[in-house]
């Protein structure tokens, strides 16, 4: 019985923690495309996505760290930045922030209420902000999007904590770009 | 007794965590009274003026858009509709996708027992709506949509495409036959 109880506690706490401690990454890719044809890229200002969040997109420290992390990760995947001539790829990013809700799970750990009906009495909704960083890679010749990657993380005072921001960008960007097919 | 209660609670928690069916399960449709698909043979896509989804991963995402359109075209072809780019197409097809968050009480759908202490949970709710509009009059003739829990779905392209195909098939199953 105690094992079951402990397992329940573990699952509940893990579920609660997972909502605020993880960086989720994902990507969509043009299927069947041979990425070995691409070797070079340059940053592009074009962005067809809705306007992003000014706190991120106008934060020069954030942008500088992010761009540096992207360039390092792209180099590791075999793509070289060119600042002159015609690049094979155009790269741009978008930082959006959305409001999210969650159930305050830590408040309803078993034992929090002696009558056992802890969930009905202690549950409360919390709201928080989640940042989504989207990187789009476009074929410079055709203008078609060939890859989109993203990383998502709860904002949670990230902008006020430069060390955490640097750490999280360093962690998230390589994970995101690990899903990008390799260039030459 | 206490063991059963704890086991039940564990089952509730686990079901809340893993039973995010991650599919657009609920399917509905409306039809204009007297709508007879047999009168319509060709269709074209509406211009993609506003495809905002509420999720930056899907906004202006050609892979997602192509997946929806390919699925719709496949299902409509099975029903005898012919795609055209002509402005005089019989039907204009449009679709809308939306991602929001919803709160549910876990265990609310249990049939054989109650679950008074199941925790509520929050999930990403997705909806996909397909409209069939008469090309000549621009009147909405038929609307079908699917909605459900899509938590974790968008991050996996193959899974997303598979679920879109299933959802579109289920939506268009509700289209009256007759072509």
Interface residues (C-beta under 8 A of the other chain):
Chain A: X1 X4 X5 X7 X8 X11 X12 X15 X24 X25 X26 X27 X28 X29 X30 X48 X49 X50 X94 X96 X98 X100 X101 X102 X103 X105 X108 X110 X116 X117 X118 X119 X120 X123 X125 X132 X134 X144 X145 X148 X150
Chain B: X2 X3 X5 X6 X7 X9 X10 X13 X14 X16 X17 X52 X54 X55 X56 X57 X59 X60 X61 X62 X63 X64 X101 X103 X116 X117 X118 X119 X120 X121 X122 X154 X155 X156 X157
